[in-house]
Amino acid sequence: MFQLNLQFSNNKDTLRDYLEHVIGKSVSLTLTDNSTNLLSIKTKNNSVSVRMHWMFLNASNEVIREIVSFIKARRSRTPHIRKFIRENQTCLKKREQKSRRSKIRTQGRFHDLREIFDALNNEYFRSKIPASISWSKGSARRAVRKRTLGSYSKHTNTILINSVLDRKNVPNYFIRYVVYHEMLHSTLREKMKNGKKLVHTSEFRRRERLFKDYENAMAWEMRFS
């Protein structure tokens, strides 16, 4: 009787051997870092190709047995697999954050976002904001039409600044204002009003006007738009 250990402890070969034994077919097992397609099965003749996220190497016996049932009958219910995925969301978030960090670009042709961020963090936030910052890689023209010169993602804790601002004729104080605006988003909570999400609260507007070049930035933005 082939017994399954309580945990595979990152042993890919043991898992593959177990699957081959209980399924009765040759198994090709591939571990991935894909946070979208966590488990996929392809069967051809007398062989099975299994692709799964590496976090399943630390799954319990009942989760692995449910994977076996899923391989044998694709329509079988998978409550243990779903629960395991919910309880291991941090594995997926780490991947997303790692991917986001790998795309970070702070040094532009004319403006250094890291230098701007650090100076603002020290001047206005006592260096307490831990967010990452980067020039965006999207369509600058489309973003300008939508008036999105900057954005903040709470999921990745990242500030993105539209690369259209990385120009010689864009004053440093205006970029500082856009960065400061997004830093406020990272530290001030949103509120609900009449069933709608309010991101620019009265407190946000009050803090926004504390930026020392606020008036100059507003005047330049009118010309820029």
NUMAR-97779 format. One record per atom (N, C-alpha, C): x, y, z. Coordinates in steps of 0.05 Angstrom, whole numbers, padded with zeros to 5 digits, always signed. Example, Ala and Ser with C-alpha at 12.3 -4.5 7.8 and 13.67 -1.06 7.14 Angstrom:
REM residues 2
+00264-00114+00156;+00246-00090+00156;+00264-00066+00156;+00257-00045+00142;+00273-00021+00143;+00258+00001+00157;
***
This chain:
REM residues 225
+00017-00024+00000;+00000+00000+00000;+00018+00025+00000;+00014+00042-00020;+00030+00067-00022;+00018+00088-00003;+00034+00095+00017;+00024+00114+00037;+00034+00143+00030;+00017+00162+00034;+00024+00190+00029;+00033+00203+00055;+00056+00215+00054;+00066+00229+00078;+00048+00253+00084;+00050+00263+00109;+00033+00285+00117;+00039+00310+00101;+00064+00314+00093;+00071+00337+00078;+00095+00330+00059;+00095+00341+00035;+00116+00335+00016;+00141+00350+00021;+00139+00371+00036;+00163+00387+00043;+00180+00394+00019;+00166+00405-00002;+00179+00414-00026;+00192+00391-00042;+00182+00367-00040;+00193+00344-00055;+00176+00338-00079;+00184+00349-00102;+00169+00345-00126;+00168+00316-00135;+00190+00302-00133;+00191+00274-00142;+00172+00256-00126;+00171+00260-00100;+00153+00244-00083;+00123+00248-00092;+00116+00273-00097;+00089+00279-00106;+00083+00266-00133;+00102+00269-00151;+00097+00256-00178;+00094+00226-00175;+00112+00213-00159;+00110+00184-00156;+00083+00176-00144;+00074+00191-00125;+00048+00185-00112;+00025+00187-00132;+00025+00209-00148;+00004+00212-00168;+00004+00190-00188;+00028+00181-00197;+00030+00160-00216;+00019+00134-00205;+00024+00129-00179;+00016+00104-00166;-00015+00103-00163;-00027+00125-00154;-00056+00124-00149;-00073+00128-00174;-00061+00141-00194;-00076+00146-00219;-00072+00123-00239;-00048+00110-00237;-00043+00088-00255;-00034+00096-00282;-00024+00120-00285;-00015+00130-00310;+00012+00145-00306;+00026+00148-00328;+00051+00164-00327;+00044+00193-00322;+00058+00206-00304;+00052+00234-00296;+00076+00252-00302;+00071+00273-00316;+00091+00294-00320;+00082+00318-00302;+00098+00324-00282;+00091+00344-00262;+00109+00369-00266;+00096+00392-00269;+00110+00417-00272;+00101+00436-00251;+00120+00447-00235;+00113+00467-00215;+00117+00495-00226;+00098+00513-00221;+00098+00539-00233;+00096+00561-00211;+00100+00585-00220;+00096+00609-00203;+00072+00625-00214;+00055+00612-00229;+00033+00625-00242;+00010+00629-00222;+00004+00654-00216;-00016+00661-00196;-00044+00663-00208;-00047+00658-00234;-00073+00659-00247;-00084+00631-00251;-00068+00613-00263;-00077+00586-00268;-00062+00568-00248;-00074+00562-00225;-00061+00548-00203;-00058+00518-00208;-00077+00507-00222;-00077+00478-00226;-00089+00471-00253;-00074+00458-00270;-00085+00450-00296;-00077+00422-00303;-00095+00407-00316;-00091+00379-00321;-00096+00374-00351;-00078+00359-00363;-00082+00350-00391;-00076+00320-00393;-00095+00306-00404;-00092+00277-00406;-00090+00269-00436;-00071+00252-00442;-00067+00242-00469;-00059+00213-00468;-00077+00196-00479;-00073+00167-00479;-00068+00157-00451;-00044+00147-00445;-00038+00135-00419;-00020+00153-00402;-00021+00179-00408;-00003+00198-00392;-00019+00222-00384;-00011+00234-00363;-00024+00258-00352;-00003+00280-00348;-00009+00304-00357;+00008+00327-00353;-00005+00345-00332;+00009+00349-00310;-00001+00365-00288;+00016+00389-00284;+00004+00413-00284;+00018+00438-00278;+00004+00449-00253;+00020+00455-00233;+00008+00466-00208;+00027+00486-00196;+00015+00505-00181;+00030+00524-00166;+00047+00510-00145;+00071+00520-00140;+00090+00507-00121;+00079+00505-00093;+00059+00522-00086;+00049+00522-00058;+00036+00495-00052;+00027+00480-00072;+00014+00455-00067;+00033+00434-00056;+00059+00439-00057;+00078+00420-00045;+00075+00419-00015;+00063+00440-00004;+00059+00441+00025;+00030+00435+00033;+00015+00423+00014;-00013+00417+00019;-00016+00392+00037;-00039+00390+00050;-00045+00367+00067;-00053+00343+00051;-00055+00320+00064;-00063+00295+00050;-00090+00298+00036;-00110+00310+00050;-00136+00312+00039;-00137+00330+00014;-00120+00350+00013;-00118+00368-00011;-00106+00352-00034;-00085+00337-00029;-00072+00321-00050;-00092+00300-00060;-00106+00287-00042;-00125+00267-00051;-00147+00279-00068;-00154+00304-00061;-00175+00317-00077;-00164+00324-00104;-00138+00331-00106;-00126+00335-00132;-00127+00310-00149;-00122+00287-00136;-00124+00262-00150;-00152+00257-00161;-00172+00263-00145;-00200+00260-00153;-00207+00278-00176;-00195+00303-00175;-00200+00322-00197;-00187+00312-00223;-00164+00300-00221;-00151+00289-00244;-00167+00267-00257;-00178+00250-00240;-00194+00227-00249;-00222+00236-00260;-00234+00256-00247;-00260+00265-00255;-00261+00295-00253;-00258+00309-00275;-00255+00338-00274;-00279+00353-00262;-00302+00340-00261;-00325+00353-00250;-00329+00348-00220;-00310+00335-00208;-00312+00330-00179;-00310+00356-00163;-00322+00356-00140;-00322+00380-00123;-00294+00383-00110;-00286+00408-00105;-00259+00413-00094;-00259+00432-00071;-00274+00426-00050;-00275+00445-00027;-00249+00448-00012;-00233+00426-00010;-00207+00427+00005;-00187+00443-00011;-00187+00440-00038;-00169+00455-00055;-00175+00485-00053;-00200+00492-00054;-00208+00520-00053;-00201+00532-00026;-00205+00517-00005;-00198+00527+00022;-00168+00531+00024;-00153+00511+00014;-00124+00513+00015;-00114+00538+00000;-00126+00544-00023;-00118+00568-00038;-00124+00593-00023;-00148+00594-00011;-00156+00618+00005;-00136+00622+00028;-00128+00601+00041;-00110+00603+00064;-00081+00609+00057;-00075+00607+00031;-00047+00612+00022;-00045+00635+00002;-00063+00654+00005;-00063+00677-00013;-00036+00693-00012;-00022+00691+00011;+00003+00706+00013;+00023+00696-00007;+00022+00671-00014;+00040+00660-00035;+00036+00674-00061;+00011+00679-00067;+00004+00692-00093;+00010+00722-00092;+00006+00735-00069;+00012+00763-00066;+00041+00768-00068;+00058+00750-00057;+00087+00754-00058;+00096+00754-00087;+00083+00736-00103;+00090+00735-00131;+00083+00761-00145;+00059+00771-00139;+00050+00796-00151;+00068+00819-00144;+00075+00820-00118;+00092+00842-00108;+00120+00840-00120;+00130+00815-00123;+00156+00811-00135;+00157+00820-00163;+00135+00813-00178;+00133+00821-00206;+00132+00852-00208;+00117+00864-00190;+00114+00893-00190;+00141+00906-00184;+00156+00895-00164;+00182+00907-00157;+00202+00905-00180;+00200+00883-00195;+00219+00879-00217;+00215+00899-00239;+00192+00913-00240;+00186+00932-00260;+00190+00961-00251;+00199+00964-00226;+00203+00991-00215;+00225+01006-00230;+00218+01031-00238;+00238+01048-00252;+00235+01076-00241;+00254+01084-00225;+00252+01110-00212;+00268+01132-00226;+00289+01124-00240;+00306+01144-00253;+00296+01149-00281;+00287+01173-00286;+00277+01180-00313;+00299+01195-00328;+00293+01205-00351;+00313+01220-00367;+00319+01247-00353;+00299+01259-00341;+00303+01286-00330;+00296+01288-00300;+00281+01269-00289;+00273+01270-00262;+00276+01244-00247;+00286+01245-00223;+00290+01221-00206;+00268+01219-00185;+00250+01200-00189;+00227+01197-00171;+00236+01188-00143;+00256+01172-00141;+00265+01163-00114;+00275+01187-00098;+00290+01204-00110;+00300+01228-00097;+00277+01246-00088;+00257+01249-00105;+00233+01266-00099;+00217+01253-00077;+00212+01227-00079;+00196+01213-00059;+00209+01215-00031;+00235+01209-00030;+00249+01209-00004;+00249+01237+00009;+00252+01258-00008;+00252+01285+00003;+00224+01292+00014;+00203+01285-00001;+00176+01291+00008;+00169+01274+00033;+00177+01250+00033;+00172+01232+00056;+00184+01243+00081;+00207+01254+00079;+00221+01266+00102;+00208+01293+00111;+00200+01309+00091;+00190+01335+00096;+00161+01336+00107;+00145+01318+00096;+00116+01319+00102;+00105+01295+00118;+00120+01272+00117;+00109+01248+00129;+00127+01234+00149;+00148+01249+00158;+00167+01238+00178;+00179+01211+00169;+00182+01208+00143;+00194+01184+00131;+00179+01159+00139;+00153+01160+00142;+00137+01137+00151;+00123+01123+00128;+00124+01133+00104;+00110+01120+00082;+00128+01100+00068;+00120+01074+00068;+00138+01053+00057;+00132+01046+00028;+00116+01061+00014;+00108+01054-00013;+00131+01054-00032;+00128+01038-00054;+00147+01039-00076;+00137+01060-00096;+00155+01069-00113;+00147+01089-00133;+00161+01083-00159;+00148+01089-00182;+00160+01082-00208;+00147+01099-00229;+00161+01104-00251;+00150+01115-00275;+00132+01093-00288;+00109+01100-00298;+00092+01081-00311;+00102+01073-00339;+00093+01051-00349;+00101+01041-00375;+00077+01040-00394;+00054+01051-00386;+00031+01050-00403;+00031+01072-00424;+00008+01075-00436;+00005+01096-00457;+00003+01123-00444;+00023+01140-00448;+00023+01166-00435;+00001+01184-00446;-00004+01183-00472;-00025+01200-00484;-00053+01193-00473;-00059+01167-00472;-00085+01158-00462;-00088+01166-00433;-00067+01163-00417;-00069+01170-00389;-00074+01200-00386;-00061+01217-00403;-00065+01246-00400;-00094+01253-00407;-00105+01240-00428;-00132+01245-00436;-00151+01239-00412;-00144+01218-00397;-00161+01210-00374;-00153+01226-00348;-00134+01244-00351;-00125+01260-00328;-00112+01243-00306;-00100+01221-00313;-00086+01204-00293;-00056+01208-00295;-00047+01229-00282;-00019+01234-00282;-00004+01218-00261;-00019+01207-00242;-00008+01190-00221;-00029+01172-00210;-00021+01150-00197;-00040+01132-00185;-00027+01117-00162;-00043+01107-00144;-00033+01091-00121;-00048+01066-00119;-00034+01043-00117;-00047+01017-00114;-00042+01007-00085;-00063+01004-00070;-00060+00994-00043;-00054+00964-00042;-00060+00950-00064;-00054+00922-00065;-00024+00916-00067;-00010+00933-00082;+00019+00929-00084;+00034+00950-00070;+00020+00970-00058;+00032+00992-00044;+00052+01006-00062;+00043+01013-00086;+00060+01025-00106;+00048+01050-00118;+00064+01071-00120;+00056+01096-00134;+00067+01095-00162;+00050+01100-00181;+00059+01102-00209;+00055+01131-00219;+00076+01142-00231;+00075+01169-00242;+00077+01167-00272;+00058+01180-00286;+00058+01179-00315;+00084+01189-00327;+00095+01173-00345;+00121+01180-00356;+00120+01204-00374;+00096+01214-00381;+00094+01238-00397;+00105+01262-00382;+00107+01260-00355;+00118+01282-00339;+00148+01283-00339;+00161+01261-00348;+00190+01260-00348;+00201+01276-00373;+00197+01302-00372;+00205+01320-00393;+00221+01343-00382;+00237+01354-00398;+00254+01376-00389;+00238+01401-00382;+00215+01405-00397;+00199+01429-00392;+00179+01426-00369;+00177+01403-00357;+00159+01399-00334;+00174+01407-00309;+00165+01428-00294;+00180+01437-00270;+00180+01416-00249;+00202+01415-00234;+00205+01395-00213;+00183+01398-00191;+00175+01423-00186;+00154+01427-00165;+00128+01414-00173;+00122+01412-00199;+00097+01400-00207;+00098+01370-00203;+00120+01357-00210;+00123+01329-00206;+00123+01323-00176;+00135+01340-00160;+00134+01337-00131;+00105+01337-00121;+00089+01355-00133;+00061+01357-00125;+00046+01331-00132;+00050+01321-00156;+00036+01296-00164;+00044+01273-00146;+00070+01271-00139;+00080+01250-00121;+00068+01254-00094;+00068+01279-00084;+00056+01285-00057;+00027+01277-00057;+00012+01283-00078;-00016+01277-00080;-00021+01247-00076;-00005+01230-00090;-00008+01201-00089;+00002+01190-00061;+00021+01204-00049;+00030+01196-00023;+00008+01200-00002;-00008+01221-00006;-00031+01226+00011;-00051+01203+00008;-00055+01194-00016;-00074+01171-00021;-00064+01146-00006;-00038+01143-00004;-00027+01119+00009;-00030+01120+00039;-00034+01144+00051;-00035+01146+00080;-00062+01153+00091;-00080+01165+00074;-00107+01173+00084;-00128+01153+00075;-00146+01146+00092;-00167+01127+00086;-00189+01139+00069;-00201+01122+00052;-00224+01131+00037;-00249+01130+00055;-00270+01145+00047;-00295+01145+00062;-00318+01140+00044;-00340+01130+00055;-00364+01125+00040;-00384+01148+00045;-00396+01159+00024;-00416+01180+00027;-00438+01175+00007;-00462+01171+00018;-00486+01165+00001;-00481+01141-00016;-00468+01121-00005;-00463+01096-00019;-00440+01097-00039;-00426+01119-00041;-00404+01122-00060;-00378+01126-00045;-00357+01116-00058;-00330+01118-00046;-00319+01146-00051;-00311+01159-00029;-00300+01186-00031;-00270+01185-00024;-00253+01190-00045;-00224+01188-00041;-00212+01215-00034;-00224+01236-00045;-00214+01263-00040;-00232+01276-00018;-00228+01268+00006;-00243+01278+00029;-00235+01306+00036;-00250+01318+00054;-00243+01345+00063;-00215+01345+00077;-00209+01324+00091;-00183+01322+00104;-00161+01319+00082;-00167+01304+00061;-00148+01301+00039;-00142+01328+00027;-00163+01344+00021;-00160+01370+00009;-00144+01389+00028;-00150+01387+00053;-00135+01404+00072;-00106+01398+00072;-00099+01371+00073;-00071+01363+00073;-00058+01370+00046;-00073+01368+00025;-00062+01374-00002;-00053+01402-00004;-00067+01421+00009;-00060+01449+00007;-00036+01456+00025;-00027+01437+00041;-00003+01441+00057;+00023+01440+00040;+00020+01429+00016;+00043+01428-00002;+00052+01456-00009;+00077+01462-00004;+00086+01490-00005;+00084+01503-00033;+00085+01487-00054;+00082+01497-00081;+00055+01491-00093;+00035+01488-00076;+00008+01480-00085;-00003+01500-00106;-00002+01525-00100;-00014+01545-00119;+00001+01545-00146;+00027+01544-00145;+00043+01543-00169;+00036+01518-00185;+00033+01495-00171;+00027+01469-00184;+00000+01471-00198;-00020+01483-00184;-00047+01485-00196;-00047+01502-00220;-00032+01524-00219;-00030+01542-00242;-00016+01529-00265;+00005+01514-00260;+00019+01500-00282;+00003+01478-00294;-00013+01464-00277;-00030+01442-00287;-00051+01453-00307;-00061+01477-00302;-00081+01489-00320;-00068+01493-00348;-00043+01502-00348;-00029+01506-00373;-00023+01480-00387;-00015+01460-00371;-00007+01434-00381;-00031+01419-00394;-00055+01423-00383;-00078+01409-00393;-00090+01423-00417;
***
